[in-house]
Every structure is written in structure tokens, then in C-alpha cells.
Amino acid sequence: MPTRPPRRPEPPVVPAATRPGTAPGRATRPAASSPSSTSPAARSSGAAASATAAPAYHHGALRAALLDAAEAILEEGGVEAFTLRECARRAGVSHAAPAHHFGDARGLLSACAAGGFARLSALMTDYMARVPDDPDARLMATGQAYIDFALAHRALFQLMFRRDRLADTHAELADSGSGAFGCLQHAMAASMAAHGVPPDEAPTRSLFAWSMVHGYATLVLEGQCEHGYGLAHSDPQPARAMGAALLGLAGRAMNAPG
């Protein structure tokens, strides 16, 4: 008695592309039709439709999904909780997939930090556009944006300055970091010119401005302002108000003649 040939195994389901920030899904296989009730033309068109119904991750979409997953891990547990395996799991791909885009954990974290600096630059530019066209007001706006970014993105902000976890040779990180500091430098130069401060003092005064806003933001995030000031990072409004007051004081010092 002849035996029936073994059934060919069905192809594995490929993870479907998802939008950044959403849980990765899996493609669903369409229900099979009975050969006796479906014409060859219909079966052919149905096969073509099913072939396009479950697209694999596009490289660009996967990169964004991995970055979103990495930032979520950072926000939940800080940089110490980050692993490539967990990042890949959340993005719905194999644990080896991140290596294709980022090389290793340091590469992925560096790309995250680069994105953070780019967002910080955009926020400073946005804040400067909202204030009057006055050099001092624009300089203060860059500082307020810096503080607000730190309060809103605590884990990402802290990662951006963790040189022990970032790649020194990461070109995107170097460019975006320079761009963010450039926003402050340009605003400082315009404010100094308006007050007749010699341009050669720009490096020192820019470092002073950066040290003030970064130091204050770090104190708040680490809970060092809670005693006596009540400025916990979970309550950003008082911290923001205090930051504005400090910026006002620092502005007068930064713009004083040398």
C-alpha cells in the first residue's frame, strides 16, 4: 500500500515590523483555503499577498526599535541594568541582531547618547526661538533647556556623560556632543559681544556656564538638593524654578567685564 509523502514543513513566521515604542508583534499566517474550492488564479494571487503580508524588519526600523528598547531599559533601571540580550528581546529579534547595527553594547549605548545630544540641541534651539531676540535672554534659554532636558530624561542624560560606557571613537556621538556644546558657545559669544567682553574669554565663560547648569542638574537628579531645598528629581517644578533663579545670578556674573 503506497504511503503518503511527508508534509513539507511550513516556513517560520517572521517578526513583523513595528513602530518605535510599540510592542513587537508577529505576522499571522492566513487561513488555508480548500484546493477544491479555490481556483489556481486565486491561489496564486493569495500566495503573492501572503508573501507581502509579513515583512521582515527593515534595517532602519530595526535600528530605531533597538534604540527605543535601550532607552526604555535605561529609564527603568539605569545603565547598570542594560544588556544587549534584553534589548534584543524587547525588540523581538535574536540576541545577535544588535551586533549588525551597533557592534556591541558600547556601540549601542553610544548611539543612544548621540541621539540624546541631538535632542538636547533641538531643545536649546527651540527654547531660544521662544524668547525675545535678546542675547542675554537667548543665553538663559539654553541653560533652562539644559536643565529641563535633564529633569525629563534622567537616565539618558546621565548616560550621555558616562565615558566608561561609551565609545571614544564613535563619530556620531562626537558630532552630536560638539553640536550641543556649540549651541551654548554661540549663545555665549553673542551675549559677550553685547556686553563688550573680549572674545578670547569665550572658552572660560562657556565652561563656567556649562559647569553651572550641569552641576545643578546633577545635584537635583542625585537627590543632593532634597535636604534644605526639597528639589527631588520626581518633582521638577520647584527644581526648574530654582534653576531659573540660578541662571539669572550666573548671567550677571558671566556678562560682567573681566
Phi, psi and omega in degrees: 000125182293145178262151178286138178297147180296145179292139176289137179296142178287148179295147179295151177284131181265134177304132179278152179294141178236159176285149177304137176092354179251157181290137180295139180248177176239146179292144177259140181275130180296148180295142181285145177261153178288130181301329183286340183251005183234132181286158177302323179295320180293320179296322180295315180291326178294322178294321179294322180293318181293332180292333180258358184280343184232070182292144175284166177304130168285147184306315182296321179293322179294319179301314180295321180296320179293321178294319178297318179296319180297316181294324178297319178297318179299316182294328183280320187224004181080177185294333180293337180273355186280133170220149178296323182297316180293322178298315179295320179300317181291330178278352177078030181231174180291159183293344178272348185298320181301333182297332181295324183262328190236350179085296181206185182298321179297322179293319179292317178295325178294321177294322175299313181296321178299317177297324177296316178296323178295320178291324176297316178300316180297322180291318178297319178297319179295316180296320180295328180287342184271343184262166177303156181284071182229129184304319181292319180295322180290324177295316179296327180294323178297320179294319179295321178297320180299312181294316181296322178297315180298318181292327183276335185228064189305305185294318180295317179300316180293321178299322185302341182241017177267081182298336179288344181248359184247160182269123181296332185261014182284109187296319181297320179294317179298317182293315182290325177294318177296323179296319179294315179293330178297325177301314178295317181297318180295318179295321178295317181299318179294320179293319178297319180297322180294336182254008177072024178278132182303138181301333183290352177271000184301314181301315182293316183287327176294320178294323177299313181297315181296316181299321182294308185289322180290317179298317180295314179301319181294319178300318179294312183296328180273004177075016183280349178260004183291323183276112179096334181241338180065037185251068177285151181293344178279352180233081192285340186296310175299323179295321179294319180296318178295322177300319179297321179294318179294323178296322177297317179294315181295326180299319179293323178289321182291331184264000178287144177302147181287000000 
